[in-house]
Amino acid sequence: MNTADAWSNLKNVGDVVDAVRGLLAKEA
C-alpha cells in the first residue's frame, strides 16, 4: 500500500464516520 492509498482509505473512513454521526444525531 502506498501513501496515496492510505490517505484515500482514511478519507473514506472519515466520510462513513460523518454519515453515521449524522444518523445518530437525528435519532437522538
VENWO-V959193 format. One record per helix or strand of 3 or more residues. SS is the DSSP state (a for helix, b for strand). FROM is the first residue (numbers start at 1). TO is the last residue. If there is no record, write none. Layout:
[[SS FROM TO] [SS FROM TO]]
//
This chain:
[[a 3 27]]
//
